[in-house]
Amino acid sequence: MEEFRPVPDALAYLLGSWRVTRSVQDRAGGVEGRFDGTTVFGPLNAGGLLHEEAGTFVWLGVPRPAERTLRFLPGPTPGTADVRFADGRPFHDLDLTTGRHVVGHPCSADLYRGEFTVRDPDHWRTVWQVAGPAKDLLLTTDYARLR
């Protein structure tokens, strides 16, 4: 059984820079890709964190630059976060107080199911399973704190 590390404050834990390694499996097509890069969680003026990810995504042997931006705002209870897309649309909640959190996010006809696990003060993981008529994906991302 995997052991999770409780985090009393998700935003405080995430603050800083992380090395990111993501595998992407298209289970319907049998194709795999990989993203390598960095994620920086920096303070937002209005409170919360700005998540900026940049790196290289390799798909079908072709490397391409890739980036994304999210907003991690203070959640409804202490230590939690309200995760939003860059344009402010809701994405999911995040509560790491037990070291593990499971969320769902509908996207058109597909459903994203995410699991967040904290391994120790410097390592955490997300696993997104995407299922629906348009997609059948497994995305596994490992984060390692950069010092």
QUIVENGI-V745776 format. One record per residue. RES is the residue in one letter. PSI is psi in whole degrees, 0 to 359 (999 if undefined). OMEGA is omega in whole degrees, 0 to 359 (NA if undefined). Layout:
RES/PSI/OMEGA, RES/PSI/OMEGA
This chain:
M/135/181, E/139/178, E/137/180, F/151/180, R/115/178, P/144/179, V/113/183, P/336/181, D/105/184, A/317/183, L/319/178, A/321/179, Y/316/186, L/335/184, L/128/178, G/197/184, S/142/184, W/140/169, R/135/185, V/132/173, T/121/183, R/130/171, S/141/179, V/120/179, Q/122/171, D/100/186, R/334/179, A/319/184, G/350/181, G/25/182, V/143/178, E/146/176, G/176/183, R/140/174, F/134/173, D/131/180, G/207/180, T/153/172, T/131/176, V/126/172, F/105/181, G/157/183, P/141/172, L/145/179, N/323/183, A/7/183, G/151/183, G/194/184, L/145/171, L/122/180, H/115/179, E/118/183, E/136/179, A/144/179, G/206/182, T/129/177, F/125/179, V/119/180, W/127/183, L/36/178, G/2/183, V/116/178, P/138/178, R/146/173, P/143/179, A/146/178, E/159/173, R/157/180, T/134/176, L/162/174, R/126/177, F/103/183, L/158/177, P/136/182, G/183/184, P/339/177, T/153/183, P/136/176, G/355/181, T/172/180, A/152/174, D/108/186, V/130/183, R/152/171, F/167/182, A/328/181, D/3/177, G/350/178, R/144/179, P/141/176, F/293/179, H/168/173, D/167/179, L/121/179, D/106/182, L/16/184, T/338/175, T/354/183, G/355/180, R/138/179, H/136/179, V/134/182, V/163/173, G/148/178, H/113/176, P/137/178, C/103/189, S/234/181, A/358/181, D/154/177, L/126/174, Y/127/175, R/118/184, G/143/175, E/124/180, F/129/178, T/136/176, V/125/182, R/321/179, D/184/183, P/341/186, D/9/183, H/131/174, W/167/186, R/147/168, T/142/174, V/117/177, W/126/172, Q/126/183, V/123/182, A/141/177, G/189/182, P/334/183, A/336/188, K/150/170, D/86/189, L/154/169, L/118/180, L/119/180, T/121/183, T/128/175, D/135/180, Y/133/176, A/125/183, R/136/174, L/133/182, R/999/NA
